[in-house]
């Protein structure tokens, strides 16, 4: 029971931005527990404090693969991707988390990142001339 309280406190610290305190606590907890929440938030703290993006992304993606129906894990993955400079992956992860249910921190994160509309033709790259022109035309005529 005490580990669960420590986990909740560490995750709360990580969510609010005190990632150094959370990092210390989560590194202790990961030795005794491989819960997806521990892995995901440890990954975020590693990315934020130690700039260890490769290990952080592995931890977060493995946590999401273990429990794909937890929106909080997508929040940690999205924040980690954003820190590593992977904006498109961050938006994708946050949108998947939002599909699990309304999560206020995900909404705040998406608003802070700034939303872009989906490309008109999803199979093509966003910068493809056809996507750019079709997007402009559809926006001009208020179709999107």
Contact map, one row per residue, 1 for C-alpha under 8 A:
111110000000000000000000000000000000000000000000000000000000000000000000000000000000000000000000000000000000000000000000000000000000000000000000
111111000000000000000000000000000000000000000000000000000000000000000000000000000000000000000000000000000000000000000000000000000000000000000000
111111100000000000000000000010000000000000000000000000000000000000000000000000000000000000000000000000000000000000000000000000000000000000000000
111111110000000000000000000000000000000000000000000000000000000000000000000000000000000000000000000000000000000000000000000000000000000000000000
111111111000000000000000000000000000000000000000000000000000000000000000000000000000000000000000000000000000000000000000000000000000000000000000
011111111100000000000000100000000000000000000000000000000000000000000000000000000000000000000000000000000000000000000000000000000000000000000000
001111111110000000000000110010000000010000000000000000000000000000000000000000000000000000000000000000000000000000000000000000000000000000000000
000111111111000000000000000000000000000000000000000000000000000000000000000000000000000000000000000000000000000000000000000000000000000000000000
000011111111100000000000000000000000000000000000000000000000000000000000000000000000000000000000000000000000000000000000000000000000000000000000
000001111111110000001110110000000000000000000000000000000000000000000000000000000000000000000000000000000000000000000000000000000000000000000000
000000111111111000000100000000000000100010000000000000000000000000000000000000000000000000000000000000000000000000000000000000000000000000000000
000000011111111100000000000000000000000000000000000000000000000000000000000000000000000000000000000000000000000000000000000000000000000000000000
000000001111111111101100000000000000000000000000000000000000000000000000000000000000000000000000000000000000000000000000000000000000000000000000
000000000111111111101110000000000000000010011000000000000000000000000000000000000000000000000000000000000000000000000000000000000000000000000000
000000000011111111100000000000000000000000000000000000000000000000000000000000000000000000000000000000000000000000000000000000000000000000000000
000000000001111111000000000000000000000000000000000000000000000000000000000000000000000000000000000000000000000000000000000000000000000000000000
000000000000111111100000000000000000000000000000000000000000000000000000000000000000000000000000000000000000000000000000000000000000000000000000
000000000000111111111100000000000000000000000000000000000000000000000000000000000000000000000000000000000000000000000000000000000000000000000000
000000000000111011111110000000000000000000001001100000000000000000000000000000000000000000000000000000000000000000000000000000000000000000000000
000000000000000001111111000000000000000000001000100000000000000000000000000000000000000000000000000000000000000000000000000000000000000000000000
000000000100110001111111100000000000000000000000000000000000000000000000000000000000000000000000000000000000000000000000000000000000000000000000
000000000110110001111111110000000000000001001000000000000000000000000000000000000000000000000000000000000000000000000000000000000000000000000000
000000000100010000111111111000000000000001001100000000000000000000000000000000000000000000000000000000000000000000000000000000000000000000000000
000000000000000000011111111100000000000000000000000000000000000000000000000000000000000000000000000000000000000000000000000000000000000000000000
000001100100000000001111111110000000000000000000000000000000000000000000000000000000000000000000000000000000000000000000000000000000000000000000
000000100100000000000111111111000000010011000000000000000000000000000000000000000000000000000000000000000000000000000000000000000000000000000000
000000000000000000000011111111100000000001000000000000000000000000000000000000000000000000000000000000000000000000000000000000000000000000000000
000000000000000000000001111111110000000000000000000000000000000000000000000000000000000000000000000000000000000000000000000000000000000000000000
001000100000000000000000111111111000010000000000000000000000000000000000000000000000000000000000000000000000000000000000000000000000000000000000
000000000000000000000000011111111110011000000000000000000000000000000000000000000000000000000000000000000000000000000000000000000000000000000000
000000000000000000000000001111111100000000000000000000000000000000000000000000000000000000000000000000000000000000000000000000000000000000000000
000000000000000000000000000111111100000000000000000000000000000000000000000000000000000000000000000000000000000000000000000000000000000000000000
000000000000000000000000000011111110010000000000000000000000000000000000000000000000000000000000000000000000000000000000000000000000000000000000
000000000000000000000000000001111111011000000000000000000000000000000000000000000000000000000000000000000000000000000000000000000000000000000000
000000000000000000000000000001001111111000000000000000000000001000000000000000000000000000000000000000000000000000000000000000000000000000000000
000000000000000000000000000000000111111100000000000000000000011101100000100000000000000000000000000000000000000000000000000000000000000000000000
000000000010000000000000000000000011111110000000000000000000001000000001100000000000000000000000000000000000000000000000000000000000000000000000
000000100000000000000000010011001111111111000000000000000000000000000000000000000000000000000000000000000000000000000000000000000000000000000000
000000000000000000000000000001000111111111100000000000000011011000000000000000000000000000000000000000000000000000000000000000000000000000000000
000000000000000000000000000000000001111111110000000000010011111100000000100110000000000000000000000000000000000000000000000000000000000000000000
000000000010010000000000010000000000111111111000000000000001000000000000100100000000000000000000000000000000000000000000000000000000000000000000
000000000000000000000110011000000000011111111100000000010010000000000000000000000000000000000000000000000000000000000000000000000000000000000000
000000000000000000000000000000000000001111111110000000111111000000000000000100010000000000000000000000000000000000000000000000000000000000000000
000000000000010000000000000000000000000111111111000000010001000000000000000110110000000000000000000000000000000000000000000000000000000000000000
000000000000010000110110000000000000000011111111110000010000000000000000000000000000000000000000000000000000000000000000000000000000000000000000
000000000000000000000010000000000000000001111111111110110000000000000000000000000000000000000000000000000000000000000000000000000000000000000000
000000000000000000000000000000000000000000111111111110010000000000000000000000010011000000000000000000000000000000000000000000000000000000000000
000000000000000000100000000000000000000000011111111000000000000000000000000000010010000000000000000000000000000000000000000000000000000000000000
000000000000000000110000000000000000000000001111111000000000000000000000000000000000000000000000000000000000000000000000000000000000000000000000
000000000000000000000000000000000000000000001111111100000000000000000000000000000000000000000000000000000000000000000000000000000000000000000000
000000000000000000000000000000000000000000000111111110000000000000000000000000000000000000000000000000000000000000000000000000000000000000000000
000000000000000000000000000000000000000000000110011111110000000000000000000000000000000000000000000000000000000000000000000000000000000000000000
000000000000000000000000000000000000000000000110001111111000000000000000000000010001000000000000000000000000000000000000000000000000000000000000
000000000000000000000000000000000000000000000000000111111100000000000000000000000000000000000000000000000000000000000000000000000000000000000000
000000000000000000000000000000000000000000100100000111111110000000000000000000000000000000000000000000000000000000000000000000000000000000000000
000000000000000000000000000000000000000101111110000111111111000000000000000000010000000000000000000000000000000000000000000000000000000000000000
000000000000000000000000000000000000000000100000000011111111100000000000000010011000000000000000000000000000000000000000000000000000000000000000
000000000000000000000000000000000000000000100000000001111111110000000000000000000000000000000000000000000000000000000000000000000000000000000000
000000000000000000000000000000000000001101100000000000111111111000000000000000000000000000000000000000000000000000000000000000000000000000000000
000000000000000000000000000000000000001110110000000000011111111100000000100110010000000000000000000000000000000000000000000000000000000000000000
000000000000000000000000000000000000000100000000000000001111111110000000000010000000000000000000000000000000000000000000000000000000000000000000
000000000000000000000000000000000001001100000000000000000111111111000000000000000000000000000000000000000000000000000000000000000000000000000000
000000000000000000000000000000000011101100000000000000000011111111100000100000000000000000000000000000000000000000000000000000000000000000000000
000000000000000000000000000000000001000100000000000000000001111111110100110010000000000000000000000000000000000000000000000000000000000000000000
000000000000000000000000000000000000000000000000000000000000111111110000000000000000000000000000000000000000000000000000000000000000000000000000
000000000000000000000000000000000001000000000000000000000000011111110000000000000000000000000000000000000000000000000000000000000000000000000000
000000000000000000000000000000000001000000000000000000000000001111111100000000000000000000000000000000000000000000000000000000000000000000000000
000000000000000000000000000000000000000000000000000000000000000111111100000000000000000000000000000000000000000000000000000000000000000000000000
000000000000000000000000000000000000000000000000000000000000000000111110000000000000000000000000000100000000000000000000000000000000000000000000
000000000000000000000000000000000000000000000000000000000000000100111111110000000000000000000000100100000000000000000000000000000000000000000000
000000000000000000000000000000000000000000000000000000000000000000001111111000000000000000000001110110100000000000000000000000000000000000000000
000000000000000000000000000000000000100000000000000000000000000000000111111100000000000000000000100000100000000000000000000000000000000000000000
000000000000000000000000000000000001100110000000000000000001001100000111111110000000000000000000100000000000000000000000000000000000000000000000
000000000000000000000000000000000000000000000000000000000000000100000111111111000000000000001101100000000000000000000000000000000000000000000000
000000000000000000000000000000000000000000000000000000000000000000000011111111100000000000001100100000001100000000000000000000000000000000000000
000000000000000000000000000000000000000110110000000000000001000000000001111111110000000000000000000000000000000000000000000000000000000000000000
000000000000000000000000000000000000000100010000000000001001100100000000111111111000000001001100000000000000000000000000000000000000000000000000
000000000000000000000000000000000000000000000000000000000000000000000000011111111100000011111100000000000000000000000000000000000000000000000000
000000000000000000000000000000000000000000010000000000000000000000000000001111111110000001000000000000000000100000000000000000000000000000000000
000000000000000000000000000000000000000000110011000010011001000000000000000111111111000001000000000000000000000000000000000000000000000000000000
000000000000000000000000000000000000000000000000000000001000000000000000000011111111111011000000000000000000000000000000000000000000000000000000
000000000000000000000000000000000000000000000000000000000000000000000000000001111111111011000000000000000000000000000000000000000000000000000000
000000000000000000000000000000000000000000000011000000000000000000000000000000111111110000000000000000000000000000000000000000000000000000000000
000000000000000000000000000000000000000000000010000010000000000000000000000000011111110000000000000000000000000000000000000000000000000000000000
000000000000000000000000000000000000000000000000000000000000000000000000000000001111111000000000000000000000000000000000000000000000000000000000
000000000000000000000000000000000000000000000000000000000000000000000000000000001111111111000000000000000000000000000000000000000000000000000000
000000000000000000000000000000000000000000000000000000000000000000000000000000001100111111100000000000000000000000000000000000000000000000000000
000000000000000000000000000000000000000000000000000000000000000000000000000000000000011111110000000000000000000000000000000000000000000000000000
000000000000000000000000000000000000000000000000000000000000000000000000000001001100011111111000000000000000000000000000000000000000000000000000
000000000000000000000000000000000000000000000000000000000000000000000000000011111100011111111100000000000000000000000000000000000000000000000000
000000000000000000000000000000000000000000000000000000000000000000000000000001000000001111111110000000000000010000000000000000000000000000000000
000000000000000000000000000000000000000000000000000000000000000000000000000001000000000111111111000000000000000000000000000000000000000000000000
000000000000000000000000000000000000000000000000000000000000000000000000011011000000000011111111100000000000000000000000000000000000000000000000
000000000000000000000000000000000000000000000000000000000000000000000000011011000000000001111111110000000100010000000000000000000000000000000000
000000000000000000000000000000000000000000000000000000000000000000000000000000000000000000111111111000000000000000000000000000000000000000000000
000000000000000000000000000000000000000000000000000000000000000000000010010000000000000000011111111100000000000000000000000000000000000000000000
000000000000000000000000000000000000000000000000000000000000000000000111111000000000000000001111111110100100000000000000000000000000000000000000
000000000000000000000000000000000000000000000000000000000000000000000010000000000000000000000111111111100110000000000000000000000000000000000000
000000000000000000000000000000000000000000000000000000000000000000000000000000000000000000000011111111000000000000000000000000000000000000000000
000000000000000000000000000000000000000000000000000000000000000000001110000000000000000000000001111111000000000000000000000000000000000000000000
000000000000000000000000000000000000000000000000000000000000000000000010000000000000000000000000111111100000000000000000000000000000000000000000
000000000000000000000000000000000000000000000000000000000000000000000000000000000000000000000000011111110010000000000000000000000000000000000000
000000000000000000000000000000000000000000000000000000000000000000000011000000000000000000000000110011111110000000000000000000000000000000000000
000000000000000000000000000000000000000000000000000000000000000000000000000000000000000000000000000001111111000000000000000000000000000000000000
000000000000000000000000000000000000000000000000000000000000000000000000001000000000000000000000000000111111100000000000000000000000000000000000
000000000000000000000000000000000000000000000000000000000000000000000000001000000000000000000100110000111111110000000000000000000000000000000000
000000000000000000000000000000000000000000000000000000000000000000000000000000000000000000000000010001111111111000000000000000000000000000000000
000000000000000000000000000000000000000000000000000000000000000000000000000000000000000000000000000000011111111100000000000000000000000000000000
000000000000000000000000000000000000000000000000000000000000000000000000000000100000000000000000000000001111111110000000000000000000000000000000
000000000000000000000000000000000000000000000000000000000000000000000000000000000000000000100100000000000111111111100000000000000000000000000000
000000000000000000000000000000000000000000000000000000000000000000000000000000000000000000000000000000000011111111100000000000000000000000000000
000000000000000000000000000000000000000000000000000000000000000000000000000000000000000000000000000000000001111111000000000000000000000000000000
000000000000000000000000000000000000000000000000000000000000000000000000000000000000000000000000000000000000111111100000000000000000000000000000
000000000000000000000000000000000000000000000000000000000000000000000000000000000000000000000000000000000000011111110000000000000000000000000000
000000000000000000000000000000000000000000000000000000000000000000000000000000000000000000000000000000000000011011111000000000000000000000000000
000000000000000000000000000000000000000000000000000000000000000000000000000000000000000000000000000000000000000001111100000000000000000000000000
000000000000000000000000000000000000000000000000000000000000000000000000000000000000000000000000000000000000000000111110000000000000000000000000
000000000000000000000000000000000000000000000000000000000000000000000000000000000000000000000000000000000000000000011111010000000000000000000000
000000000000000000000000000000000000000000000000000000000000000000000000000000000000000000000000000000000000000000001111110011000010001000000000
000000000000000000000000000000000000000000000000000000000000000000000000000000000000000000000000000000000000000000000111110000000010011000000000
000000000000000000000000000000000000000000000000000000000000000000000000000000000000000000000000000000000000000000000011111100000010000000000000
000000000000000000000000000000000000000000000000000000000000000000000000000000000000000000000000000000000000000000000111111111000000000000000000
000000000000000000000000000000000000000000000000000000000000000000000000000000000000000000000000000000000000000000000000111110000000000000000000
000000000000000000000000000000000000000000000000000000000000000000000000000000000000000000000000000000000000000000000000111111010010000000000000
000000000000000000000000000000000000000000000000000000000000000000000000000000000000000000000000000000000000000000000010011111110010000000000000
000000000000000000000000000000000000000000000000000000000000000000000000000000000000000000000000000000000000000000000010010111110011000000000000
000000000000000000000000000000000000000000000000000000000000000000000000000000000000000000000000000000000000000000000000000011111011000000000000
000000000000000000000000000000000000000000000000000000000000000000000000000000000000000000000000000000000000000000000000000111111111000000000000
000000000000000000000000000000000000000000000000000000000000000000000000000000000000000000000000000000000000000000000000000000111111100000000000
000000000000000000000000000000000000000000000000000000000000000000000000000000000000000000000000000000000000000000000000000000011111110000000000
000000000000000000000000000000000000000000000000000000000000000000000000000000000000000000000000000000000000000000000011100111111111111000000000
000000000000000000000000000000000000000000000000000000000000000000000000000000000000000000000000000000000000000000000000000001111111111100000000
000000000000000000000000000000000000000000000000000000000000000000000000000000000000000000000000000000000000000000000000000000001111111110000000
000000000000000000000000000000000000000000000000000000000000000000000000000000000000000000000000000000000000000000000001000000000111111111000000
000000000000000000000000000000000000000000000000000000000000000000000000000000000000000000000000000000000000000000000011000000000011111111100000
000000000000000000000000000000000000000000000000000000000000000000000000000000000000000000000000000000000000000000000000000000000001111111110000
000000000000000000000000000000000000000000000000000000000000000000000000000000000000000000000000000000000000000000000000000000000000111111111000
000000000000000000000000000000000000000000000000000000000000000000000000000000000000000000000000000000000000000000000000000000000000011111111111
000000000000000000000000000000000000000000000000000000000000000000000000000000000000000000000000000000000000000000000000000000000000001111111111
000000000000000000000000000000000000000000000000000000000000000000000000000000000000000000000000000000000000000000000000000000000000000111111110
000000000000000000000000000000000000000000000000000000000000000000000000000000000000000000000000000000000000000000000000000000000000000011111110
000000000000000000000000000000000000000000000000000000000000000000000000000000000000000000000000000000000000000000000000000000000000000001111111
000000000000000000000000000000000000000000000000000000000000000000000000000000000000000000000000000000000000000000000000000000000000000001111111
000000000000000000000000000000000000000000000000000000000000000000000000000000000000000000000000000000000000000000000000000000000000000001100111
